[in-house]
């Protein structure tokens, strides 16, 4: 597990983008697992810049998103601020700005007539694509990955998950309040990749910023592995793991100095980070 600490959100985002771009250059037909929310926006903006200014080519890349609200789907007829689907988020913040081919992006279908059948299909599509080479991850205020709420099985697969009150409150303030939708009207369920699905990625890349994430980051990285903090499953990942934090998010790590020393040693000996 590599823990990289950067000065601020911009440097954290740029560092994550460099890792993703390096993979795309070395494996043009790679499979990316993508995340939504405020944290990855900076990373997506930097990847867009690399595409426009440096020719970073996404034409052979395939993508699979972590999650989507149940009962919501992409509606380009609505203004962006009125369409709160994660599919719309990805389209506006990333997909429409790069040269991904039609049909190469996958976001869980919140309008599926048979959600359970869709979840089984989504798992099969990931395997059909060869598995996820790199999974980009954030972390929720209670330590959840995607919509794997506290108590989710560490072996869970893509499924429908009920949202906790904390998640609904956080998402209401971040996304729904400005639309005029009431708390009662916002989705109470989501389709989400499972923790077991995420752990099968070849490289897990988790990013977090801000002091408000510091305590939960410390628990996820240095605390016991527990289903109550689904991101703590990162400690079980059998492949490559990279965590990139800004100073605020890293503030409560007990082994912070060790993580810094490891990074410097790898740079000195020209080892891969």
Helices and strands as residue ranges (DSSP letters): E 2-6, H 9-26, E 31-34, H 41-54, E 62-65, E 67-69, G 80-82, H 86-93, G 95-97, E 105-106, H 115-128, E 134-137, E 159-162, H 165-171, I 172-176, G 177-179, E 189-192, H 195-199, E 203-208, G 211-213, H 214-222, G 230-236, E 240-246, H 256-268
